Amino acid sequence: MTSGSMHYPSLVLNADFRPLSYFPLSLWSWQDTIKAVCLDRVSVLNEYDTEVRSPSCRMRLPSVIALREYVPTARRPAFTRFNVFLRDNFSCQYCDDHLPTHELTFDHVIPRSKGGKTTWENVITACGTCNLLKADHMPHEIRMFPRRRPAQPSTWELQENGRAFPPNHLHESWRDYLYWDVELET
């Protein structure tokens, strides 16, 4: 096996042949994949041309695997800063600017100082400029209203939003299992 084999991730599909997640894309290292294959926990659907060898066997590195047992996905996603950004498509809900994660904040529509809670229904993605401008004002006081009413997303909605942000590396063998309109790497 070459030293480059460290860069052969496997796309992990649930037993229904859908990715466990789109964002982040469900990938396993080649080591974890080989272990799961040996333990008969996954089916190999596609392989790289590269192989690994031991004194007693050789195996091509799997590029796409499917779990043998279906893993149910959570119906309610966790409330996290990243999931709020993903729900809002990484864009400020006041000015609609699309920004990298490190340039985003989240804003309480009804400020905490005025009884607002940190919930899906009261927190939105904001750029630093809009967040500072709104400060602890009520939306009607400063005429700053979110473009969409904040609500708790389903896991499916977050997965669909995540499909809009494909990762940097997409291997050709993953084409039949992913649905992005981008050029896949070979």
N, CA, C and O atoms as a DFTB+ gen file, in Angstrom:
744 C
 N C O
     1  1       0.844      -1.164       0.000
     2  2       0.000       0.000       0.000
     3  2       0.896       1.235       0.000
     4  3       1.922       1.267       0.680
     5  1       0.509       2.235      -0.755
     6  2       1.302       3.447      -0.838
     7  2       0.931       4.401       0.280
     8  3      -0.125       4.263       0.897
     9  1       1.800       5.370       0.542
    10  2       1.510       6.347       1.598
    11  2       0.315       7.216       1.240
    12  3      -0.304       7.802       2.127
    13  1      -0.025       7.313      -0.062
    14  2      -1.183       8.095      -0.479
    15  2      -2.506       7.442      -0.125
    16  3      -3.554       8.076      -0.245
    17  1      -2.483       6.181       0.310
    18  2      -3.729       5.479       0.607
    19  2      -4.465       6.071       1.804
    20  3      -5.624       5.742       2.054
    21  1      -3.787       6.943       2.541
    22  2      -4.451       7.618       3.652
    23  2      -5.573       8.513       3.134
    24  3      -6.454       8.913       3.896
    25  1      -5.543       8.824       1.853
    26  2      -6.502       9.753       1.277
    27  2      -7.563       9.030       0.461
    28  3      -7.970       9.519      -0.593
    29  1      -8.011       7.885       0.928
    30  2      -9.022       7.103       0.234
    31  2     -10.236       6.921       1.137
    32  3     -10.469       5.820       1.637
    33  1     -11.008       7.971       1.352
    34  2     -12.180       7.832       2.223
    35  2     -13.278       7.020       1.542
    36  3     -13.351       6.961       0.314
    37  1     -14.115       6.406       2.341
    38  2     -15.264       5.673       1.818
    39  2     -16.526       6.471       2.100
    40  3     -16.731       6.970       3.207
    41  1     -17.362       6.580       1.085
    42  2     -18.683       7.170       1.259
    43  2     -19.526       6.142       1.990
    44  3     -19.618       4.992       1.559
    45  1     -20.150       6.551       3.108
    46  2     -20.932       5.632       3.933
    47  2     -22.421       5.881       3.692
    48  3     -22.936       6.977       3.915
    49  1     -23.088       4.835       3.232
    50  2     -24.528       4.898       2.996
    51  2     -25.255       4.100       4.058
    52  3     -24.732       3.116       4.581
    53  1     -26.453       4.528       4.368
    54  2     -27.294       3.768       5.273
    55  2     -27.767       2.521       4.520
    56  3     -27.477       2.376       3.333
    57  1     -28.482       1.632       5.185
    58  2     -28.954       0.415       4.542
    59  2     -29.951       0.708       3.418
    60  3     -30.211      -0.161       2.586
    61  1     -30.508       1.912       3.384
    62  2     -31.422       2.300       2.296
    63  2     -30.666       2.940       1.130
    64  3     -31.282       3.460       0.201
    65  1     -29.338       2.902       1.179
    66  2     -28.443       3.405       0.135
    67  2     -28.480       4.925      -0.011
    68  3     -28.199       5.453      -1.087
    69  1     -28.821       5.622       1.055
    70  2     -28.714       7.076       1.095
    71  2     -27.577       7.434       2.046
    72  3     -27.358       6.732       3.033
    73  1     -26.849       8.516       1.763
    74  2     -25.772       8.907       2.689
    75  2     -26.324       9.136       4.101
    76  3     -27.439       9.629       4.271
    77  1     -25.531       8.772       5.099
    78  2     -25.946       9.032       6.479
    79  2     -26.139      10.524       6.686
    80  3     -27.048      10.946       7.402
    81  1     -25.282      11.323       6.058
    82  2     -25.445      12.779       6.109
    83  2     -24.792      13.386       4.879
    84  3     -23.856      12.826       4.307
    85  1     -25.305      14.537       4.491
    86  2     -24.726      15.272       3.366
    87  2     -23.789      16.361       3.848
    88  3     -22.830      16.707       3.158
    89  1     -24.057      16.904       5.026
    90  2     -23.221      18.002       5.502
    91  2     -23.040      17.882       6.994
    92  3     -23.947      18.263       7.735
    93  1     -21.948      17.388       7.469
    94  2     -20.808      16.955       6.657
    95  2     -21.130      15.631       5.972
    96  3     -21.923      14.833       6.474
    97  1     -20.515      15.416       4.839
    98  2     -20.716      14.194       4.090
    99  2     -20.214      13.009       4.910
   100  3     -19.134      13.061       5.499
   101  1     -21.008      11.944       4.939
   102  2     -20.658      10.777       5.754
   103  2     -19.524       9.987       5.087
   104  3     -19.736       9.260       4.117
   105  1     -18.339      10.150       5.626
   106  2     -17.136       9.485       5.124
   107  2     -16.426       8.779       6.266
   108  3     -16.419       9.259       7.400
   109  1     -15.832       7.638       5.958
   110  2     -14.989       6.935       6.916
   111  2     -13.587       6.830       6.336
   112  3     -13.404       6.803       5.119
   113  1     -12.609       6.772       7.219
   114  2     -11.231       6.541       6.789
   115  2     -11.119       5.126       6.224
   116  3     -11.963       4.272       6.494
   117  1     -10.083       4.891       5.447
   118  2      -9.915       3.560       4.877
   119  2      -9.726       2.519       5.980
   120  3     -10.155       1.375       5.827
   121  1      -9.083       2.903       7.101
   122  2      -8.854       1.957       8.196
   123  2     -10.183       1.526       8.830
   124  3     -10.413       0.337       9.053
   125  1     -11.059       2.503       9.119
   126  2     -12.358       2.181       9.709
   127  2     -13.195       1.343       8.740
   128  3     -13.931       0.445       9.151
   129  1     -13.070       1.650       7.463
   130  2     -13.821       0.908       6.453
   131  2     -13.370      -0.551       6.399
   132  3     -14.204      -1.456       6.387
   133  1     -12.055      -0.784       6.366
   134  2     -11.530      -2.154       6.326
   135  2     -11.995      -2.937       7.558
   136  3     -12.381      -4.101       7.452
   137  1     -11.955      -2.298       8.709
   138  2     -12.406      -2.962       9.942
   139  2     -13.880      -3.355       9.827
   140  3     -14.249      -4.475      10.181
   141  1     -14.728      -2.442       9.333
   142  2     -16.158      -2.731       9.195
   143  2     -16.406      -3.845       8.182
   144  3     -17.305      -4.664       8.367
   145  1     -15.607      -3.878       7.106
   146  2     -15.732      -4.950       6.106
   147  2     -15.377      -6.289       6.756
   148  3     -16.105      -7.270       6.596
   149  1     -14.270      -6.332       7.483
   150  2     -13.825      -7.579       8.126
   151  2     -14.828      -8.067       9.170
   152  3     -14.971      -9.271       9.379
   153  1     -15.522      -7.136       9.825
   154  2     -16.524      -7.503      10.828
   155  2     -17.895      -7.759      10.195
   156  3     -18.866      -8.026      10.903
   157  1     -17.972      -7.680       8.870
   158  2     -19.191      -7.928       8.101
   159  2     -20.339      -6.982       8.501
   160  3     -21.502      -7.384       8.541
   161  1     -19.993      -5.735       8.791
   162  2     -20.996      -4.732       9.162
   163  2     -21.456      -3.886       7.976
   164  3     -22.446      -3.159       8.062
   165  1     -20.717      -3.994       6.863
   166  2     -21.036      -3.197       5.675
   167  2     -20.921      -4.053       4.421
   168  3     -20.263      -5.093       4.409
   169  1     -21.576      -3.588       3.376
   170  2     -21.428      -4.182       2.047
   171  2     -20.601      -3.225       1.207
   172  3     -20.825      -2.015       1.249
   173  1     -19.661      -3.741       0.455
   174  2     -18.841      -2.917      -0.424
   175  2     -19.580      -2.756      -1.747
   176  3     -19.928      -3.742      -2.396
   177  1     -19.815      -1.511      -2.142
   178  2     -20.543      -1.233      -3.378
   179  2     -19.626      -0.799      -4.514
   180  3     -19.934      -1.010      -5.687
   181  1     -18.488      -0.188      -4.157
   182  2     -17.542       0.266      -5.161
   183  2     -16.157       0.317      -4.524
   184  3     -16.031       0.421      -3.304
   185  1     -15.120       0.243      -5.355
   186  2     -13.746       0.192      -4.844
   187  2     -12.838       1.130      -5.611
   188  3     -13.099       1.481      -6.761
   189  1     -11.758       1.528      -4.943
   190  2     -10.664       2.249      -5.598
   191  2      -9.784       1.228      -6.310
   192  3      -9.936       0.024      -6.102
   193  1      -8.871       1.699      -7.142
   194  2      -7.913       0.802      -7.794
   195  2      -6.793       0.393      -6.835
   196  3      -6.094      -0.589      -7.084
   197  1      -6.624       1.124      -5.763
   198  2      -5.562       0.871      -4.788
   199  2      -5.962      -0.265      -3.852
   200  3      -7.126      -0.401      -3.476
   201  1      -4.980      -1.069      -3.489
   202  2      -5.275      -2.152      -2.561
   203  2      -4.361      -2.117      -1.349
   204  3      -3.277      -1.533      -1.373
   205  1      -4.837      -2.766      -0.282
   206  2      -4.029      -2.951       0.925
   207  2      -3.707      -4.444       1.009
   208  3      -4.457      -5.294       0.530
   209  1      -2.564      -4.728       1.634
   210  2      -2.124      -6.117       1.727
   211  2      -1.685      -6.425       3.152
   212  3      -1.169      -5.572       3.873
   213  1      -1.906      -7.653       3.517
   214  2      -1.351      -8.186       4.756
   215  2      -0.629      -9.470       4.353
   216  3      -0.693      -9.855       3.186
   217  1       0.056     -10.144       5.277
   218  2       0.734     -11.393       4.895
   219  2      -0.230     -12.450       4.356
   220  3       0.171     -13.314       3.576
   221  1      -1.508     -12.387       4.769
   222  2      -2.433     -13.452       4.364
   223  2      -3.501     -13.035       3.354
   224  3      -4.192     -13.899       2.813
   225  1      -3.655     -11.752       3.088
   226  2      -4.691     -11.365       2.126
   227  2      -4.395     -10.004       1.499
   228  3      -3.527      -9.257       1.951
   229  1      -5.142      -9.718       0.453
   230  2      -5.067      -8.411      -0.186
   231  2      -6.499      -7.995      -0.504
   232  3      -7.362      -8.822      -0.797
   233  1      -6.720      -6.685      -0.435
   234  2      -8.068      -6.174      -0.628
   235  2      -8.008      -4.792      -1.269
   236  3      -7.208      -3.949      -0.865
   237  1      -8.848      -4.565      -2.260
   238  2      -8.946      -3.226      -2.833
   239  2      -9.675      -2.344      -1.834
   240  3     -10.600      -2.794      -1.157
   241  1      -9.260      -1.091      -1.745
   242  2      -9.886      -0.169      -0.796
   243  2     -11.299       0.194      -1.257
   244  3     -11.489       0.639      -2.389
   245  1     -12.284       0.005      -0.383
   246  2     -13.654       0.359      -0.735
   247  2     -13.814       1.881      -0.877
   248  3     -13.279       2.645      -0.074
   249  1     -14.549       2.306      -1.896
   250  2     -14.831       3.731      -2.065
   251  2     -16.269       4.066      -1.669
   252  3     -16.568       5.196      -1.283
   253  1     -17.160       3.069      -1.768
   254  2     -18.559       3.253      -1.346
   255  2     -18.977       2.007      -0.582
   256  3     -18.801       0.881      -1.048
   257  1     -19.534       2.233       0.603
   258  2     -20.023       1.118       1.417
   259  2     -21.435       1.433       1.894
   260  3     -21.830       2.596       1.983
   261  1     -22.189       0.381       2.198
   262  2     -23.531       0.535       2.762
   263  2     -23.610      -0.275       4.054
   264  3     -23.156      -1.418       4.112
   265  1     -24.184       0.325       5.071
   266  2     -24.382      -0.392       6.332
   267  2     -25.329      -1.556       6.107
   268  3     -26.273      -1.448       5.324
   269  1     -25.089      -2.654       6.780
   270  2     -25.976      -3.822       6.649
   271  2     -27.266      -3.613       7.434
   272  3     -28.315      -4.135       7.057
   273  1     -27.192      -2.846       8.528
   274  2     -28.389      -2.564       9.327
   275  2     -28.711      -1.086       9.234
   276  3     -27.826      -0.234       9.319
   277  1     -29.997      -0.795       9.058
   278  2     -30.446       0.588       8.926
   279  2     -30.261       1.334      10.250
   280  3     -30.617       0.830      11.315
   281  1     -29.701       2.536      10.165
   282  2     -29.529       3.385      11.342
   283  2     -30.524       4.539      11.218
   284  3     -30.382       5.383      10.333
   285  1     -31.530       4.584      12.096
   286  2     -32.500       5.682      11.995
   287  2     -31.820       7.025      12.265
   288  3     -30.967       7.142      13.145
   289  1     -32.215       8.025      11.495
   290  2     -31.671       9.356      11.710
   291  2     -32.587      10.107      12.662
   292  3     -33.791       9.858      12.721
   293  1     -31.998      11.021      13.397
   294  2     -32.769      11.789      14.379
   295  2     -33.833      12.617      13.666
   296  3     -33.582      13.180      12.600
   297  1     -35.008      12.684      14.256
   298  2     -36.079      13.492      13.677
   299  2     -35.879      14.961      14.016
   300  3     -36.253      15.838      13.238
   301  1     -35.301      15.226      15.159
   302  2     -35.087      16.602      15.583
   303  2     -33.592      16.855      15.704
   304  3     -32.917      16.252      16.539
   305  1     -33.088      17.737      14.878
   306  2     -31.644      18.016      14.954
   307  2     -31.301      18.789      16.224
   308  3     -32.134      19.508      16.777
   309  1     -30.082      18.630      16.664
   310  2     -29.608      19.349      17.844
   311  2     -29.539      20.843      17.549
   312  3     -29.207      21.252      16.436
   313  1     -29.852      21.645      18.547
   314  2     -29.723      23.090      18.405
   315  2     -28.252      23.432      18.632
   316  3     -27.760      23.410      19.760
   317  1     -27.560      23.749      17.536
   318  2     -26.164      24.161      17.613
   319  2     -25.985      25.375      16.716
   320  3     -26.790      25.619      15.817
   321  1     -24.950      26.117      16.959
   322  2     -24.643      27.286      16.135
   323  2     -24.510      26.876      14.660
   324  3     -25.061      27.533      13.776
   325  1     -23.788      25.806      14.410
   326  2     -23.592      25.352      13.041
   327  2     -24.923      24.973      12.380
   328  3     -25.154      25.314      11.219
   329  1     -25.798      24.274      13.107
   330  2     -27.088      23.884      12.537
   331  2     -27.981      25.087      12.261
   332  3     -28.766      25.064      11.313
   333  1     -27.877      26.137      13.072
   334  2     -28.611      27.379      12.777
   335  2     -28.086      27.963      11.472
   336  3     -28.870      28.369      10.615
   337  1     -26.764      28.009      11.314
   338  2     -26.171      28.524      10.071
   339  2     -26.621      27.682       8.875
   340  3     -26.953      28.220       7.819
   341  1     -26.629      26.374       9.046
   342  2     -27.036      25.481       7.965
   343  2     -28.513      25.689       7.624
   344  3     -28.876      25.748       6.449
   345  1     -29.358      25.800       8.638
   346  2     -30.786      26.062       8.393
   347  2     -30.966      27.322       7.563
   348  3     -31.798      27.367       6.657
   349  1     -30.168      28.357       7.884
   350  2     -30.281      29.659       7.216
   351  2     -29.368      29.769       5.987
   352  3     -29.158      30.863       5.463
   353  1     -28.834      28.643       5.536
   354  2     -27.983      28.594       4.338
   355  2     -26.771      29.521       4.407
   356  3     -26.369      30.109       3.403
   357  1     -26.200      29.643       5.587
   358  2     -24.991      30.439       5.794
   359  2     -25.152      31.868       5.276
   360  3     -24.217      32.441       4.717
   361  1     -26.345      32.437       5.466
   362  2     -26.583      33.814       5.032
   363  2     -27.263      34.607       6.138
   364  3     -28.085      34.084       6.890
   365  1     -26.900      35.885       6.217
   366  2     -27.492      36.794       7.194
   367  2     -28.979      36.916       6.893
   368  3     -29.371      37.175       5.755
   369  1     -29.785      36.734       7.898
   370  2     -31.227      36.798       7.704
   371  2     -31.760      38.223       7.669
   372  3     -32.957      38.435       7.476
   373  1     -30.870      39.207       7.856
   374  2     -31.273      40.608       7.724
   375  2     -30.881      41.176       6.361
   376  3     -31.716      41.763       5.672
   377  1     -29.617      41.006       5.967
   378  2     -29.148      41.613       4.709
   379  2     -28.981      40.602       3.578
   380  3     -28.744      40.992       2.435
   381  1     -29.101      39.320       3.878
   382  2     -29.004      38.226       2.912
   383  2     -27.595      37.992       2.365
   384  3     -27.451      37.304       1.355
   385  1     -26.549      38.539       2.995
   386  2     -25.171      38.262       2.582
   387  2     -24.817      36.816       2.925
   388  3     -25.122      36.343       4.020
   389  1     -24.172      36.116       1.991
   390  2     -23.664      34.764       2.223
   391  2     -22.210      34.899       2.653
   392  3     -21.400      35.506       1.953
   393  1     -21.885      34.327       3.812
   394  2     -20.545      34.492       4.373
   395  2     -19.991      33.172       4.873
   396  3     -20.749      32.244       5.153
   397  1     -18.655      33.080       4.990
   398  2     -18.067      31.879       5.606
   399  2     -18.448      31.819       7.092
   400  3     -18.722      32.840       7.723
   401  1     -18.457      30.621       7.616
   402  2     -18.889      30.386       8.995
   403  2     -18.209      31.305      10.006
   404  3     -18.865      31.813      10.915
   405  1     -16.903      31.525       9.859
   406  2     -16.185      32.325      10.849
   407  2     -16.606      33.806      10.826
   408  3     -16.256      34.558      11.735
   409  1     -17.347      34.223       9.806
   410  2     -17.804      35.612       9.743
   411  2     -19.270      35.758      10.143
   412  3     -19.829      36.852      10.061
   413  1     -19.892      34.668      10.574
   414  2     -21.297      34.702      10.967
   415  2     -21.449      34.673      12.485
   416  3     -20.590      34.169      13.208
   417  1     -22.553      35.223      12.937
   418  2     -22.926      35.165      14.352
   419  2     -24.370      34.703      14.389
   420  3     -25.008      34.553      13.347
   421  1     -24.888      34.477      15.598
   422  2     -26.330      34.327      15.610
   423  2     -26.932      35.392      16.493
   424  3     -26.325      35.865      17.454
   425  1     -28.163      35.756      16.127
   426  2     -28.861      36.865      16.761
   427  2     -30.178      36.377      17.334
   428  3     -30.882      35.572      16.726
   429  1     -30.496      36.883      18.520
   430  2     -31.807      36.617      19.117
   431  2     -32.775      37.650      18.560
   432  3     -32.599      38.846      18.796
   433  1     -33.799      37.212      17.822
   434  2     -34.774      38.132      17.243
   435  2     -35.402      38.965      18.359
   436  3     -35.425      40.193      18.281
   437  1     -35.907      38.305      19.385
   438  2     -36.320      38.999      20.607
   439  2     -35.115      38.894      21.535
   440  3     -34.781      37.801      21.992
   441  1     -34.462      40.017      21.819
   442  2     -33.221      39.976      22.613
   443  2     -33.404      39.283      23.969
   444  3     -34.469      39.348      24.582
   445  1     -32.349      38.630      24.408
   446  2     -32.391      37.985      25.732
   447  2     -32.686      39.001      26.826
   448  3     -33.345      38.682      27.815
   449  1     -32.196      40.229      26.648
   450  2     -32.447      41.271      27.655
   451  2     -33.932      41.629      27.755
   452  3     -34.361      42.272      28.713
   453  1     -34.712      41.203      26.752
   454  2     -36.150      41.484      26.750
   455  2     -36.960      40.199      26.815
   456  3     -38.112      40.156      26.381
   457  1     -36.354      39.162      27.355
   458  2     -37.069      37.903      27.577
   459  2     -36.945      36.869      26.477
   460  3     -37.560      35.807      26.571
   461  1     -36.168      37.142      25.435
   462  2     -36.004      36.188      24.343
   463  2     -35.214      34.961      24.777
   464  3     -34.284      35.054      25.578
   465  1     -35.591      33.836      24.246
   466  2     -34.936      32.570      24.587
   467  2     -33.994      32.141      23.468
   468  3     -34.112      32.590      22.328
   469  1     -33.065      31.269      23.814
   470  2     -32.153      30.699      22.834
   471  2     -32.792      29.420      22.310
   472  3     -32.508      28.322      22.789
   473  1     -33.667      29.585      21.309
   474  2     -34.405      28.476      20.712
   475  2     -34.385      28.611      19.194
   476  3     -34.038      29.662      18.653
   477  1     -34.763      27.531      18.520
   478  2     -34.860      27.559      17.067
   479  2     -35.783      28.678      16.588
   480  3     -35.546      29.272      15.535
   481  1     -36.835      28.967      17.359
   482  2     -37.851      29.930      16.945
   483  2     -37.451      31.371      17.213
   484  3     -38.178      32.284      16.823
   485  1     -36.314      31.607      17.869
   486  2     -35.914      32.966      18.194
   487  2     -34.491      33.318      17.768
   488  3     -34.084      34.471      17.907
   489  1     -33.739      32.371      17.263
   490  2     -32.341      32.616      16.888
   491  2     -32.201      32.506      15.374
   492  3     -32.726      31.583      14.751
   493  1     -31.484      33.463      14.796
   494  2     -31.223      33.460      13.352
   495  2     -29.748      33.731      13.100
   496  3     -29.024      34.171      13.994
   497  1     -29.314      33.465      11.882
   498  2     -27.956      33.768      11.455
   499  2     -27.877      35.241      11.091
   500  3     -28.767      35.772      10.427
   501  1     -26.808      35.899      11.527
   502  2     -26.607      37.318      11.204
   503  2     -25.132      37.572      10.933
   504  3     -24.256      36.902      11.481
   505  1     -24.876      38.553      10.075
   506  2     -23.492      38.988       9.887
   507  2     -23.152      39.904      11.059
   508  3     -24.050      40.394      11.744
   509  1     -21.884      40.134      11.289
   510  2     -21.465      40.975      12.407
   511  2     -22.027      42.382      12.328
   512  3     -22.426      42.945      13.347
   513  1     -22.066      42.963      11.128
   514  2     -22.570      44.333      10.956
   515  2     -24.032      44.436      11.357
   516  3     -24.407      45.331      12.115
   517  1     -24.857      43.529      10.856
   518  2     -26.290      43.570      11.194
   519  2     -26.518      43.258      12.669
   520  3     -27.381      43.866      13.304
   521  1     -25.760      42.326      13.215
   522  2     -25.920      41.983      14.621
   523  2     -25.607      43.188      15.508
   524  3     -26.322      43.450      16.475
   525  1     -24.532      43.924      15.178
   526  2     -24.196      45.125      15.953
   527  2     -25.241      46.219      15.776
   528  3     -25.571      46.924      16.730
   529  1     -25.757      46.362      14.576
   530  2     -26.771      47.375      14.306
   531  2     -28.068      47.084      15.051
   532  3     -28.680      47.993      15.611
   533  1     -28.483      45.836      15.062
   534  2     -29.721      45.482      15.764
   535  2     -29.526      45.546      17.271
   536  3     -30.421      45.976      17.999
   537  1     -28.378      45.127      17.732
   538  2     -28.047      45.140      19.168
   539  2     -29.165      44.483      19.975
   540  3     -29.587      43.370      19.660
   541  1     -29.647      45.168      21.016
   542  2     -30.704      44.565      21.838
   543  2     -32.071      45.207      21.567
   544  3     -32.930      45.267      22.447
   545  1     -32.249      45.679      20.343
   546  2     -33.530      46.270      19.970
   547  2     -34.511      45.186      19.534
   548  3     -34.116      44.121      19.061
   549  1     -35.796      45.482      19.704
   550  2     -36.838      44.636      19.140
   551  2     -36.869      44.919      17.637
   552  3     -36.566      46.038      17.222
   553  1     -37.225      43.939      16.819
   554  2     -37.219      44.153      15.363
   555  2     -38.021      45.375      14.919
   556  3     -37.579      46.114      14.039
   557  1     -39.195      45.598      15.517
   558  2     -40.025      46.726      15.088
   559  2     -39.439      48.084      15.498
   560  3     -39.729      49.101      14.869
   561  1     -38.620      48.095      16.546
   562  2     -38.030      49.366      17.001
   563  2     -37.003      49.892      15.993
   564  3     -36.852      51.103      15.835
   565  1     -36.313      48.999      15.324
   566  2     -35.236      49.412      14.422
   567  2     -35.551      49.040      12.964
   568  3     -34.739      49.258      12.064
   569  1     -36.727      48.485      12.757
   570  2     -37.187      48.078      11.422
   571  2     -36.213      47.082      10.755
   572  3     -35.881      47.200       9.575
   573  1     -35.784      46.122      11.540
   574  2     -34.946      45.032      11.043
   575  2     -35.689      43.728      11.301
   576  3     -35.801      43.268      12.438
   577  1     -36.189      43.151      10.227
   578  2     -36.960      41.924      10.343
   579  2     -36.249      40.795       9.592
   580  3     -35.705      41.013       8.509
   581  1     -36.253      39.589      10.166
   582  2     -35.641      38.453       9.460
   583  2     -36.370      38.190       8.136
   584  3     -37.581      38.381       8.028
   585  1     -35.619      37.757       7.157
   586  2     -36.197      37.448       5.840
   587  2     -37.137      36.255       5.917
   588  3     -38.128      36.189       5.189
   589  1     -36.824      35.307       6.807
   590  2     -37.692      34.149       7.032
   591  2     -37.926      34.020       8.523
   592  3     -37.045      34.303       9.336
   593  1     -39.108      33.595       8.861
   594  2     -39.427      33.377      10.276
   595  2     -38.621      32.179      10.778
   596  3     -38.665      31.110      10.169
   597  1     -37.896      32.339      11.865
   598  2     -37.095      31.211      12.363
   599  2     -37.992      30.095      12.909
   600  3     -38.988      30.350      13.586
   601  1     -37.614      28.864      12.598
   602  2     -38.364      27.693      13.051
   603  2     -37.410      26.517      13.174
   604  3     -36.332      26.504      12.580
   605  1     -37.828      25.532      13.958
   606  2     -36.999      24.336      14.098
   607  2     -37.061      23.537      12.801
   608  3     -38.148      23.185      12.343
   609  1     -35.905      23.247      12.206
   610  2     -35.894      22.449      10.973
   611  2     -35.971      20.965      11.305
   612  3     -35.678      20.551      12.427
   613  1     -36.359      20.189      10.338
   614  2     -36.265      18.734      10.484
   615  2     -34.853      18.326      10.066
   616  3     -34.136      19.102       9.433
   617  1     -34.469      17.128      10.416
   618  2     -33.173      16.618       9.983
   619  2     -33.125      16.593       8.463
   620  3     -32.093      16.897       7.865
   621  1     -34.244      16.229       7.838
   622  2     -34.315      16.190       6.379
   623  2     -34.038      17.571       5.783
   624  3     -33.303      17.680       4.802
   625  1     -34.617      18.626       6.362
   626  2     -34.377      19.981       5.850
   627  2     -32.905      20.362       5.944
   628  3     -32.357      20.955       5.014
   629  1     -32.262      20.026       7.061
   630  2     -30.835      20.326       7.191
   631  2     -30.027      19.535       6.170
   632  3     -29.077      20.060       5.588
   633  1     -30.401      18.267       5.947
   634  2     -29.699      17.464       4.946
   635  2     -29.860      18.090       3.562
   636  3     -28.891      18.175       2.806
   637  1     -31.064      18.525       3.226
   638  2     -31.304      19.154       1.925
   639  2     -30.494      20.437       1.791
   640  3     -29.910      20.691       0.738
   641  1     -30.452      21.247       2.842
   642  2     -29.634      22.466       2.801
   643  2     -28.163      22.119       2.640
   644  3     -27.443      22.793       1.903
   645  1     -27.715      21.078       3.320
   646  2     -26.318      20.662       3.233
   647  2     -25.921      20.216       1.843
   648  3     -24.753      20.325       1.469
   649  1     -26.875      19.712       1.065
   650  2     -26.567      19.290      -0.303
   651  2     -26.163      20.471      -1.171
   652  3     -25.552      20.280      -2.222
   653  1     -26.491      21.680      -0.753
   654  2     -26.107      22.871      -1.517
   655  2     -24.635      23.217      -1.327
   656  3     -24.114      24.100      -2.008
   657  1     -23.964      22.532      -0.412
   658  2     -22.577      22.846      -0.086
   659  2     -21.713      21.596      -0.214
   660  3     -21.286      21.040       0.797
   661  1     -21.447      21.141      -1.449
   662  2     -20.654      19.923      -1.599
   663  2     -19.245      20.099      -1.065
   664  3     -18.689      21.196      -1.113
   665  1     -18.667      19.015      -0.554
   666  2     -17.292      19.093      -0.046
   667  2     -16.297      19.278      -1.186
   668  3     -16.655      19.175      -2.359
   669  1     -15.063      19.547      -0.833
   670  2     -14.009      19.757      -1.829
   671  2     -13.690      18.494      -2.627
   672  3     -13.343      18.576      -3.805
   673  1     -13.804      17.348      -2.002
   674  2     -13.432      16.093      -2.661
   675  2     -14.668      15.224      -2.871
   676  3     -15.314      14.812      -1.907
   677  1     -14.994      14.948      -4.124
   678  2     -16.066      14.011      -4.469
   679  2     -15.496      13.022      -5.486
   680  3     -15.148      13.403      -6.604
   681  1     -15.406      11.778      -5.101
   682  2     -14.825      10.775      -5.985
   683  2     -15.847      10.309      -7.024
   684  3     -17.046      10.250      -6.752
   685  1     -15.358       9.985      -8.201
   686  2     -16.193       9.520      -9.317
   687  2     -17.128       8.381      -8.916
   688  3     -18.282       8.356      -9.342
   689  1     -16.650       7.444      -8.109
   690  2     -17.453       6.273      -7.735
   691  2     -18.650       6.636      -6.849
   692  3     -19.527       5.802      -6.625
   693  1     -18.691       7.861      -6.350
   694  2     -19.793       8.291      -5.484
   695  2     -20.960       8.849      -6.298
   696  3     -22.039       9.078      -5.751
   697  1     -20.755       9.070      -7.599
   698  2     -21.729       9.755      -8.457
   699  2     -23.145       9.171      -8.347
   700  3     -24.112       9.929      -8.272
   701  1     -23.279       7.862      -8.334
   702  2     -24.603       7.242      -8.307
   703  2     -25.328       7.381      -6.971
   704  3     -26.515       7.069      -6.870
   705  1     -24.620       7.846      -5.953
   706  2     -25.218       7.890      -4.619
   707  2     -25.428       9.308      -4.091
   708  3     -26.076       9.507      -3.063
   709  1     -24.878      10.286      -4.799
   710  2     -24.985      11.687      -4.379
   711  2     -25.664      12.493      -5.474
   712  3     -25.597      12.142      -6.652
   713  1     -26.303      13.550      -5.084
   714  2     -27.082      14.325      -6.040
   715  2     -26.700      15.786      -5.995
   716  3     -27.482      16.629      -5.553
   717  1     -25.480      16.091      -6.457
   718  2     -25.004      17.453      -6.565
   719  2     -24.784      17.750      -8.023
   720  3     -24.386      16.868      -8.783
   721  1     -25.031      18.961      -8.425
   722  2     -24.770      19.372      -9.806
   723  2     -23.393      20.003      -9.895
   724  3     -23.257      21.187     -10.204
   725  1     -22.381      19.205      -9.623
   726  2     -20.997      19.697      -9.686
   727  2     -20.153      18.673     -10.407
   728  3     -20.547      17.517     -10.561
   729  1     -19.004      19.103     -10.839
   730  2     -18.037      18.206     -11.475
   731  2     -17.410      17.327     -10.386
   732  3     -16.883      17.841      -9.400
   733  1     -17.468      16.022     -10.562
   734  2     -16.871      15.106      -9.591
   735  2     -15.421      14.841      -9.957
   736  3     -15.059      14.809     -11.134
   737  1     -14.590      14.650      -8.926
   738  2     -13.174      14.338      -9.146
   739  2     -13.047      12.870      -9.539
   740  3     -13.881      12.033      -9.195
   741  1     -11.990      12.598     -10.260
   742  2     -11.737      11.198     -10.613
   743  2     -10.451      10.739      -9.998
   744  3     -10.058       9.586     -10.177
